Amino acid sequence: MAQIMCTQKLWRRLGYAGRPPSNIAAPLMHSASLGSWAAKVFRYSRKDLVIGLNERTYLTVVFALSPHERFRLNFATAVADALEDLGLPMKIVRPESAAVEFEPLTRLTNRSMSGTLNDLEFLCGMELEYHQDLRRVQRNLNDVPHVNRDPCVPVDAVTQLFEGADMRGSCASH
């Protein structure tokens, strides 16, 4: 079952403190190929930002947390932007981004994913020193190789995942 796994800090910031994950509604959509995400919040230059990491491909998204009521919409928009930047057609982009709006929230317990999110926070901070455009930052983060992954670069992993899909009608190229 696909889900959004939140660090403890993000879980609290979204207002779920004291609420067990089992009380979160079951997913309404089952058509997404990307699957589960891990997410954390961090502060940069007096702004709360979220890093989302796809468990299957390590595709990375970065977006503003505020207002936290728009967390799912902001997450979905960042996923759509990332997939569009890879040149995927809207028939893939729409269901993948829409799925994020319906995936249940749970607590992140996977230490490996937590460690990767921490590494990405560091890299994101470096990127933000040079670029303020979060879409550009996430494009750059998706070109970073990850150890013990095959393929090791998120861009390549997403391309491989959707290989064979009709790529006509793509909005952008990488």
KOLPASE-272669 format. One line per field, with one value per atom (N, C-alpha, C): residue number from 1; atom name; y, z, x. Coordinates in nm, 4 decimals, decimal comma, padded with zeros to 6 digits. Layout:
// residues N
pos: c(NUM/...)
site: c(CA/...)
c2: c(Y/...)
c3: c(Z/...)
c1: c(X/...)
***
This chain:
// residues 174
pos: c(1/1/1/2/2/2/3/3/3/4/4/4/5/5/5/6/6/6/7/7/7/8/8/8/9/9/9/10/10/10/11/11/11/12/12/12/13/13/13/14/14/14/15/15/15/16/16/16/17/17/17/18/18/18/19/19/19/20/20/20/21/21/21/22/22/22/23/23/23/24/24/24/25/25/25/26/26/26/27/27/27/28/28/28/29/29/29/30/30/30/31/31/31/32/32/32/33/33/33/34/34/34/35/35/35/36/36/36/37/37/37/38/38/38/39/39/39/40/40/40/41/41/41/42/42/42/43/43/43/44/44/44/45/45/45/46/46/46/47/47/47/48/48/48/49/49/49/50/50/50/51/51/51/52/52/52/53/53/53/54/54/54/55/55/55/56/56/56/57/57/57/58/58/58/59/59/59/60/60/60/61/61/61/62/62/62/63/63/63/64/64/64/65/65/65/66/66/66/67/67/67/68/68/68/69/69/69/70/70/70/71/71/71/72/72/72/73/73/73/74/74/74/75/75/75/76/76/76/77/77/77/78/78/78/79/79/79/80/80/80/81/81/81/82/82/82/83/83/83/84/84/84/85/85/85/86/86/86/87/87/87/88/88/88/89/89/89/90/90/90/91/91/91/92/92/92/93/93/93/94/94/94/95/95/95/96/96/96/97/97/97/98/98/98/99/99/99/100/100/100/101/101/101/102/102/102/103/103/103/104/104/104/105/105/105/106/106/106/107/107/107/108/108/108/109/109/109/110/110/110/111/111/111/112/112/112/113/113/113/114/114/114/115/115/115/116/116/116/117/117/117/118/118/118/119/119/119/120/120/120/121/121/121/122/122/122/123/123/123/124/124/124/125/125/125/126/126/126/127/127/127/128/128/128/129/129/129/130/130/130/131/131/131/132/132/132/133/133/133/134/134/134/135/135/135/136/136/136/137/137/137/138/138/138/139/139/139/140/140/140/141/141/141/142/142/142/143/143/143/144/144/144/145/145/145/146/146/146/147/147/147/148/148/148/149/149/149/150/150/150/151/151/151/152/152/152/153/153/153/154/154/154/155/155/155/156/156/156/157/157/157/158/158/158/159/159/159/160/160/160/161/161/161/162/162/162/163/163/163/164/164/164/165/165/165/166/166/166/167/167/167/168/168/168/169/169/169/170/170/170/171/171/171/172/172/172/173/173/173/174/174/174)
site: c(N/CA/C/N/CA/C/N/CA/C/N/CA/C/N/CA/C/N/CA/C/N/CA/C/N/CA/C/N/CA/C/N/CA/C/N/CA/C/N/CA/C/N/CA/C/N/CA/C/N/CA/C/N/CA/C/N/CA/C/N/CA/C/N/CA/C/N/CA/C/N/CA/C/N/CA/C/N/CA/C/N/CA/C/N/CA/C/N/CA/C/N/CA/C/N/CA/C/N/CA/C/N/CA/C/N/CA/C/N/CA/C/N/CA/C/N/CA/C/N/CA/C/N/CA/C/N/CA/C/N/CA/C/N/CA/C/N/CA/C/N/CA/C/N/CA/C/N/CA/C/N/CA/C/N/CA/C/N/CA/C/N/CA/C/N/CA/C/N/CA/C/N/CA/C/N/CA/C/N/CA/C/N/CA/C/N/CA/C/N/CA/C/N/CA/C/N/CA/C/N/CA/C/N/CA/C/N/CA/C/N/CA/C/N/CA/C/N/CA/C/N/CA/C/N/CA/C/N/CA/C/N/CA/C/N/CA/C/N/CA/C/N/CA/C/N/CA/C/N/CA/C/N/CA/C/N/CA/C/N/CA/C/N/CA/C/N/CA/C/N/CA/C/N/CA/C/N/CA/C/N/CA/C/N/CA/C/N/CA/C/N/CA/C/N/CA/C/N/CA/C/N/CA/C/N/CA/C/N/CA/C/N/CA/C/N/CA/C/N/CA/C/N/CA/C/N/CA/C/N/CA/C/N/CA/C/N/CA/C/N/CA/C/N/CA/C/N/CA/C/N/CA/C/N/CA/C/N/CA/C/N/CA/C/N/CA/C/N/CA/C/N/CA/C/N/CA/C/N/CA/C/N/CA/C/N/CA/C/N/CA/C/N/CA/C/N/CA/C/N/CA/C/N/CA/C/N/CA/C/N/CA/C/N/CA/C/N/CA/C/N/CA/C/N/CA/C/N/CA/C/N/CA/C/N/CA/C/N/CA/C/N/CA/C/N/CA/C/N/CA/C/N/CA/C/N/CA/C/N/CA/C/N/CA/C/N/CA/C/N/CA/C/N/CA/C/N/CA/C/N/CA/C/N/CA/C/N/CA/C/N/CA/C/N/CA/C/N/CA/C/N/CA/C/N/CA/C/N/CA/C/N/CA/C/N/CA/C/N/CA/C/N/CA/C/N/CA/C/N/CA/C/N/CA/C/N/CA/C/N/CA/C/N/CA/C/N/CA/C/N/CA/C/N/CA/C/N/CA/C/N/CA/C/N/CA/C/N/CA/C/N/CA/C/N/CA/C/N/CA/C/N/CA/C/N/CA/C/N/CA/C/N/CA/C/N/CA/C/N/CA/C/N/CA/C/N/CA/C)
c2: c(-00,1179/00,0000/00,1244/00,2119/00,3363/00,4297/00,5031/00,5947/00,7071/00,8091/00,9157/00,8982/00,8624/00,8382/00,9667/01,0198/01,1497/01,1323/01,2137/01,2169/01,2667/01,2425/01,2827/01,4329/01,5113/01,6570/01,6991/01,6407/01,6735/01,6239/01,5060/01,4495/01,5477/01,6034/01,7021/01,8298/01,8785/02,0042/01,9953/01,8754/01,8558/01,8370/01,8354/01,8274/01,6872/01,5880/01,4504/01,4016/01,4898/01,4495/01,3787/01,2638/01,1885/01,1030/01,1088/01,0321/00,9118/00,7914/00,6739/00,6605/00,6106/00,5961/00,5089/00,4123/00,3222/00,3941/00,5149/00,5910/00,6738/00,6689/00,7432/00,6619/00,7293/00,6627/00,5815/00,4752/00,3912/00,4678/00,4310/00,5043/00,4876/00,5914/00,5891/00,5565/00,5684/00,5433/00,4333/00,3480/00,2383/00,2336/00,3362/00,3300/00,3894/00,4394/00,5052/00,4032/00,4257/00,3382/00,3754/00,5021/00,5459/00,4865/00,4741/00,4131/00,5106/00,4611/00,5359/00,6439/00,7410/00,8531/00,8664/00,9179/00,9591/01,1105/01,1780/01,3244/01,3785/01,4901/01,5600/01,7096/01,7818/01,9273/01,9796/02,0887/02,1561/02,3054/02,3814/02,5271/02,5793/02,6655/02,7311/02,8759/02,9657/03,1090/03,1507/03,1099/03,1425/03,0888/02,9849/02,9204/02,7716/02,7149/02,5712/02,5046/02,4166/02,3442/02,1948/02,1246/01,9799/01,9153/01,8088/01,7244/01,5936/01,5543/01,4263/01,3356/01,2101/01,1129/00,9901/00,9584/00,8414/00,7155/00,6234/00,5015/00,4138/00,4105/00,3208/00,3742/00,5041/00,5614/00,6626/00,7054/00,8139/00,9493/00,9589/01,0884/01,1823/01,3025/01,3969/01,5201/01,5641/01,6868/01,7793/01,9096/02,0116/02,1139/02,1456/02,2417/02,3074/02,4202/02,4938/02,4226/02,4167/02,3555/02,4488/02,5763/02,6732/02,7048/02,7089/02,6701/02,5180/02,4620/02,3166/02,2508/02,3282/02,2742/02,2364/02,2930/02,2648/02,1643/02,0931/01,9990/01,9022/01,8353/01,7359/01,7996/01,9132/01,9814/02,0275/02,0848/02,1284/02,0096/01,8986/01,7769/01,7281/01,7197/01,6735/01,7639/01,8930/01,9878/01,9673/01,9472/01,9238/01,7943/01,6905/01,5642/01,5867/01,6582/01,6877/01,7653/01,8651/01,9437/01,8558/01,7682/01,6806/01,5876/01,5303/01,4385/01,5123/01,6316/01,7128/01,7490/01,7834/01,8192/01,7025/01,5800/01,4617/01,4290/01,5090/01,4905/01,3842/01,3438/01,2427/01,3044/01,2273/01,2797/01,2980/01,3827/01,4133/01,2900/01,1920/01,0709/00,9915/01,0190/00,9602/01,0589/01,1849/01,2882/01,3022/01,3113/01,3360/01,2285/01,1002/01,0011/00,9887/01,0068/00,9965/01,1110/01,2322/01,3452/01,3404/01,2976/01,2888/01,1855/01,0773/00,9728/01,0270/01,1215/01,1799/01,2483/01,3016/01,3710/01,2757/01,1462/01,0497/00,9442/00,9390/00,8379/00,8671/00,7627/00,7846/00,8311/00,9091/00,9552/00,8578/00,8229/00,7381/00,7969/00,7422/00,7867/00,7126/00,7831/00,7240/00,6496/00,5206/00,4397/00,3793/00,3951/00,3387/00,4282/00,3784/00,4588/00,4922/00,4026/00,4281/00,5461/00,5458/00,6570/00,7868/00,7797/00,8991/00,9540/00,8641/00,9070/00,9715/00,9141/00,9729/01,1090/01,1235/01,2548/01,3575/01,3161/01,4077/01,4495/01,3535/01,3856/01,4827/01,4583/01,5460/01,6858/01,6940/01,8259/01,9053/01,8387/01,9044/01,9523/01,8638/01,9007/02,0101/02,0028/02,1043/02,2406/02,2427/02,3675/02,4278/02,3423/02,3925/02,4484/02,3780/02,4255/02,5599/02,5724/02,6958/02,8160/02,7923/02,9017/02,9640/02,8862/02,9322/02,9618/02,8937/02,9069/02,9190/03,0102/03,0225/02,9505/02,9149/02,8457/02,6987/02,6584/02,5227/02,4175/02,4509/02,3554/02,3278/02,4307/02,4116/02,3311/02,3590/02,2843/02,1362/02,1045/01,9631/01,8978/01,9723/01,9168/01,8780/01,9659/01,9376/01,8188/01,8098/01,6986/01,5648/01,5673/01,4429/01,3949/01,4726/01,4304/01,3766/01,3751/01,3289/01,1769/01,1069/00,9610/00,9209/00,8062/00,7513/00,6159/00,5942/00,4716/00,3520/00,2382/00,1109/00,1142/00,1941/00,2005/00,1619/00,0954/00,0616/00,0819/00,1826/00,2849/00,3802/00,4369/00,5175/00,6619/00,7097/00,8476/00,8466/00,9264/00,9268/00,9495/01,0388/01,0651/00,9350/00,8581/00,7318/00,6283/00,6265/00,5301/00,5564/00,6828/00,7176/00,6849/00,7179/00,6873/00,5373/00,4586/00,3132/00,2617/00,3185/00,2769/00,2948/00,4052/00,4349/00,4010/00,3298/00,2878/00,2064/00,2333/00,1629/00,2366/00,3320/00,4133/00,5057/00,5356/00,6265/00,7643/00,8094/00,9355/01,0541/01,0308/01,1433/01,2383/01,3631/01,4621/01,5120/01,4871/01,5344/01,6861/01,7425/01,8876/01,9529/01,8805/01,9400/01,8307/01,8719/01,7741/01,8047/01,7010/01,7188/01,7662)
c3: c(00,0000/00,0000/00,0000/-00,0953/-00,1035/00,0102/00,0613/00,1718/00,1709/00,2496/00,2722/00,4154/00,4279/00,5588/00,6057/00,7157/00,7664/00,8842/00,8878/01,0071/01,1236/01,2430/01,3621/01,3628/01,3253/01,3228/01,2237/01,1051/01,0059/01,0531/01,1117/01,1646/01,2617/01,3527/01,4496/01,3798/01,2848/01,2150/01,1351/01,0909/01,0160/01,1077/01,2388/01,3353/01,3741/01,3515/01,3835/01,5147/01,5924/01,7194/01,8059/01,8598/01,9455/01,8716/01,7393/01,6592/01,5986/01,6333/01,5786/01,4283/01,3544/01,2093/01,1675/01,2498/01,2120/01,1994/01,2549/01,2444/01,1165/01,0343/00,9088/00,8043/00,7222/00,6228/00,5233/00,4712/00,3694/00,2377/00,1484/00,0217/-00,0660/-00,1437/-00,2353/-00,3773/-00,4070/-00,5418/-00,5362/-00,6377/-00,6409/-00,7717/-00,8540/-00,9877/-00,9994/-00,8926/-00,9017/-00,9098/-01,0000/-01,0157/-00,9219/-00,8847/-00,7993/-00,6595/-00,6052/-00,4735/-00,3596/-00,2531/-00,1276/-00,1323/-00,0433/-00,0286/00,1176/00,1408/00,2738/00,2679/00,3781/00,3767/00,5108/00,5031/00,6233/00,6020/00,7117/00,7069/00,7620/00,7047/00,7574/00,7343/00,8084/00,8011/00,7265/00,6285/00,5544/00,5327/00,5755/00,5554/00,6007/00,7216/00,7864/00,7120/00,6309/00,5604/00,5931/00,6131/00,6332/00,4979/00,4655/00,3390/00,3664/00,2706/00,2800/00,1685/00,2045/00,1051/00,1025/-00,0166/-00,0362/-00,1174/-00,0756/-00,1411/-00,1774/-00,3053/-00,3491/-00,3134/-00,2494/-00,2012/-00,3158/-00,4243/-00,5355/-00,6247/-00,6563/-00,7541/-00,6954/-00,5733/-00,5070/-00,5753/-00,6557/-00,7096/-00,5906/-00,6014/-00,4904/-00,5284/-00,4358/-00,4548/-00,3372/-00,3624/-00,2595/-00,2742/-00,1625/-00,1677/-00,0314/-00,0316/00,0923/00,1740/00,3049/00,3930/00,4152/00,4219/00,4565/00,3367/00,3550/00,4745/00,4822/00,6018/00,6149/00,5710/00,5635/00,5132/00,3651/00,2953/00,1525/00,1304/00,2368/00,2284/00,1107/00,1047/-00,0008/-00,1398/-00,1534/-00,2825/-00,3245/-00,2302/-00,2614/-00,2981/-00,2280/-00,2566/-00,3978/-00,4288/-00,5600/-00,6721/-00,6483/-00,7483/-00,7720/-00,6646/-00,6785/-00,7551/-00,7292/-00,8028/-00,9510/-00,9795/-01,1185/-01,1870/-01,1190/-01,1767/-01,2073/-01,1137/-01,1323/-01,2524/-01,2624/-01,3732/-01,5065/-01,5064/-01,6282/-01,6717/-01,5763/-01,6084/-01,6705/-01,6421/-01,7012/-01,8385/-01,8810/-02,0130/-02,0187/-01,9050/-01,9056/-01,9519/-02,0231/-02,0722/-01,9586/-01,9815/-01,8797/-01,8395/-01,9266/-01,8897/-01,7808/-01,7599/-01,6487/-01,5332/-01,5644/-01,4618/-01,3756/-01,4380/-01,3623/-01,2580/-01,2942/-01,1909/-01,0828/-01,1209/-01,0209/-00,9205/-00,9684/-00,8762/-00,7974/-00,8609/-00,7910/-00,6789/-00,6997/-00,5970/-00,4663/-00,4754/-00,3554/-00,2685/-00,3311/-00,2548/-00,1738/-00,2047/-00,1376/-00,0562/-00,0675/00,0070/00,1567/00,2379/00,3825/00,4379/00,5435/00,6130/00,7251/00,7367/00,8448/00,8980/01,0049/01,0588/00,9882/00,9631/00,9008/01,0073/00,9867/01,0806/01,0140/00,8842/00,8089/00,8263/00,8962/00,9249/00,7994/00,7043/00,5803/00,5049/00,4961/00,4293/00,5072/00,6391/00,7218/00,6953/00,6873/00,6597/00,5231/00,4237/00,2890/00,2883/00,3600/00,3695/00,4341/00,5356/00,5992/00,5017/00,4231/00,3208/00,2175/00,1772/00,0795/00,1357/00,2651/00,3278/00,3165/00,3416/00,3290/00,1856/00,0887/-00,0520/-00,0942/-00,0434/-00,0745/-00,0219/00,0987/00,1555/00,0687/00,0159/-00,0738/-00,2015/-00,2581/-00,3793/-00,3548/-00,2382/-00,2071/-00,1896/-00,1663/-00,1611/-00,2991/-00,4026/-00,5401/-00,6143/-00,5786/-00,6497/-00,5499/-00,5734/-00,4881/-00,5461/-00,6738/-00,7413/-00,6982/-00,6212/-00,5676/-00,6776/-00,7868/-00,8981/-00,9558/-00,9671/-01,0160/-00,9159/-00,7877/-00,6832/-00,6936/-00,7071/-00,7137/-00,8421/-00,9528/-01,0767/-01,0525/-00,9864/-00,9597/-00,8644/-00,7630/-00,6682/-00,7357/-00,8406/-00,9091/-01,0040/-01,0167/-01,0931/-01,0024/-00,8722/-00,7757/-00,7623/-00,7804/-00,7643/-00,6169/-00,5943/-00,4597/-00,4531/-00,3460/-00,3264/-00,3149/-00,3667/-00,3577/-00,4227/-00,5261/-00,6012/-00,7455/-00,8114/-00,9511/-01,0227/-01,1064/-01,1363/-01,0183/-01,0117/-00,8947/-00,9018/-01,0198/-01,0366/-01,0504/-00,9688/-00,9747/-01,1144/-01,1910/-01,3274/-01,4073/-01,3968/-01,4703/-01,4164/-01,2849/-01,2239/-01,2683/-01,2740/-01,3172/-01,4655/-01,5454/-01,6883/-01,7089/-01,6348/-01,6460/-01,6009/-01,4940/-01,4432/-01,5480/-01,6189/-01,7168/-01,8597/-01,8738/-02,0051/-02,0744/-02,1992/-02,2733/-02,2737/-02,1817/-02,1829/-02,3038/-02,3612/-02,4761/-02,4298/-02,4737/-02,4286/-02,5162/-02,6134/-02,6958/-02,6122/-02,6440/-02,5718/-02,4466/-02,4383/-02,3193/-02,3193/-02,2002/-02,1825/-02,1828/-02,1389/-02,1255/-02,1463/-02,1645/-02,1726/-02,0667/-02,0264/-01,9202/-01,9766)
c1: c(00,0844/00,0000/00,0890/00,0679/00,1438/00,1021/00,2006/00,1754/00,2783/00,2509/00,3480/00,3968/00,5240/00,5833/00,6509/00,6045/00,6515/00,7449/00,8498/00,9335/00,8488/00,8971/00,8218/00,7941/00,8933/00,8758/00,7672/00,7676/00,6653/00,5285/00,5242/00,3997/00,3338/00,4157/00,3643/00,3212/00,4005/00,3703/00,2408/00,2071/00,0833/-00,0374/-00,0112/-00,1211/-00,1624/-00,0760/-00,1113/-00,0507/00,0085/00,0697/-00,0341/00,0034/-00,0860/-00,1866/-00,1858/-00,2812/-00,2099/-00,2512/-00,1831/-00,2057/-00,1063/-00,1189/-00,2364/-00,2773/-00,3860/-00,5200/-00,5307/-00,6549/-00,6618/-00,5590/-00,5564/-00,6327/-00,7091/-00,7929/-00,7104/-00,7694/-00,7061/-00,7006/-00,6083/-00,5953/-00,7186/-00,7454/-00,8587/-00,8163/-00,6865/-00,6358/-00,5312/-00,5308/-00,4350/-00,3568/-00,3644/-00,3070/-00,1668/-00,1094/00,0207/00,1336/00,2272/00,3427/00,4563/00,4637/00,5741/00,5650/00,4461/00,4306/00,4553/00,5165/00,5308/00,6388/00,6190/00,7109/00,7513/00,8711/00,9156/00,9301/00,9005/00,9057/00,9529/01,0230/01,0672/01,0559/01,0440/01,0398/01,1718/01,2182/01,3368/01,3219/01,3983/01,3908/01,5123/01,4861/01,5937/01,5538/01,6370/01,6147/01,4742/01,4400/01,3116/01,1899/01,2094/01,0988/01,1013/00,9828/00,9714/00,9525/01,0452/01,0419/01,0286/00,9718/00,9567/01,0372/01,1071/01,1733/01,0958/01,0534/00,9867/01,0769/01,0872/01,1738/01,0913/01,0867/01,0127/01,0900/01,0232/01,0879/01,1390/01,0680/01,1012/01,2129/01,2100/01,3034/01,4005/01,3750/01,4489/01,4269/01,3206/01,2808/01,2608/01,3127/01,3098/01,2297/01,1454/01,0687/01,0944/01,0843/01,1044/00,9923/00,9275/00,8182/00,8000/00,7298/00,7032/00,5968/00,6156/00,5165/00,3986/00,4249/00,3217/00,2330/00,1035/00,0297/00,0177/00,0279/00,0304/-00,1000/-00,2079/-00,3351/-00,3253/-00,2261/-00,2071/-00,0937/-00,0548/00,0566/00,0400/-00,0737/-00,0941/-00,0962/-00,1623/-00,1672/-00,0273/00,0486/00,1849/00,2736/00,2554/00,3312/00,2974/00,1687/00,1240/00,1759/00,1751/00,2249/00,3747/00,4496/00,5938/00,6210/00,5429/00,5580/00,5267/00,4194/00,3840/00,4960/00,5497/00,6600/00,7807/00,8158/00,9323/00,9117/00,7932/00,7659/00,7582/00,7003/00,6974/00,8382/00,9238/01,0618/01,1379/01,0928/01,1553/01,0965/00,9979/00,9394/00,8317/00,7777/00,6720/00,5407/00,4597/00,3319/00,2319/00,1345/00,0335/-00,0461/-00,0586/-00,1331/-00,0601/00,0661/00,1420/00,1483/00,1745/00,1909/00,0659/-00,0500/-00,1746/-00,2044/-00,2078/-00,2408/-00,1338/-00,0076/00,0995/00,0913/00,0671/00,0567/-00,0737/-00,1810/-00,3097/-00,3052/-00,2329/-00,2240/-00,1684/-00,0752/-00,0142/-00,1196/-00,2212/-00,3257/-00,4125/-00,4061/-00,4928/-00,4189/-00,2867/-00,2122/-00,2200/-00,2351/-00,2429/-00,1085/-00,1151/00,0046/00,0369/00,1642/00,2113/00,3415/00,3893/00,5183/00,6315/00,7397/00,8577/00,9370/00,9577/01,0364/01,1591/01,1729/01,2841/01,4075/01,5078/01,6283/01,7077/01,7081/01,7801/01,7182/01,5852/01,5168/01,5386/01,5351/01,5605/01,6998/01,7977/01,9345/01,9475/01,8806/01,8846/01,8176/01,7067/01,6414/01,7347/01,8093/01,9046/02,0145/02,0636/02,1643/02,1070/01,9829/01,9189/01,8956/01,8656/01,8505/01,9805/02,0927/02,2229/02,2462/02,2213/02,2398/02,1426/02,0209/01,9209/01,9657/02,0202/02,0719/02,1805/02,2676/02,3731/02,3124/02,2159/02,1488/02,0801/02,0166/01,9441/02,0365/02,1629/02,2598/02,2793/02,2493/02,2697/02,1391/02,0318/01,9050/01,7908/01,7004/01,5824/01,4611/01,4683/01,3591/01,3582/01,2555/01,2509/01,2405/01,1785/01,1688/01,3071/01,3882/01,5250/01,6071/01,5871/01,6574/01,6228/01,4948/01,4571/01,5074/01,5124/01,5704/01,7160/01,7903/01,9313/01,9481/01,8621/01,8707/01,8403/01,7603/01,7270/01,8353/01,9422/02,0596/02,1698/02,1464/02,2472/02,2382/02,3519/02,3500/02,3376/02,2732/02,2567/02,3273/02,3998/02,4765/02,3814/02,4262/02,3541/02,2159/02,2009/02,0754/02,1049/02,0137/02,0302/01,8976/01,8890/01,9896/02,0085/02,1266/02,1622/02,1130/02,0780/02,0324/01,8793/01,8090/01,6621/01,6049/01,6638/01,6159/01,6144/01,7207/01,7300/01,6315/01,6129/01,5199/01,3761/01,3375/01,2015/01,1847/01,2845/01,2795/01,2646/01,3402/01,3323/01,1956/01,1413/01,0106/00,9019/00,9070/00,8019/00,8439/00,9538/01,0016/00,8936/00,8745/00,7714/00,6386/00,6230/00,5005/00,5075/00,3957/00,3910/00,4352/00,5500/00,6077/00,5661/00,4799/00,4339/00,3495/00,3582/00,2774/00,3462/00,4780/00,5480/00,5537/00,5558/00,5490/00,6850/00,7860/00,9178/01,0208/01,1428/01,2500/01,3533/01,4232/01,5224/01,6517)
***
